[in-house]
Amino acid sequence: MGKCDGRCTLLVICSLQLVAALQRQVFDFLGYQWAPILANFLHIMAVILGMFGTVQFRFRYLIFYAVWLVLWVGWNSFIICFYLEVGNLSQLFGFVYACYVSKVFQDDEDS
């Protein structure tokens, strides 16, 4: 009574992720932010596949869910660090943008 195995725990975690992603999706629709809407949609689909893989014991779906989760956490960590200006991330993007602008000017001069 009251005992939950690993499968049940994973389903609870997936359910909480699904609820959080749906709430985030609603707020992104209110702000008309299309890139986060698409990313959240992909995350919702991955969580649903993870839930399906957990219930049906589909190992490939669980591997896909685990890889997606690592990428999702890594991307969100990067965004948090970027907005908080941790380290040299803002300077890095300034350098990348400067390289792009210089390439555009060089292409204009060549033509």
PyMOL commands that set and color helices and strands:
alter all, ss='L'
color gray80, all
select helices_A, chain A and resi 6-31+34-56+59-83+89-110
alter helices_A, ss='H'
color red, helices_A
deselect
rebuild
show_as cartoon
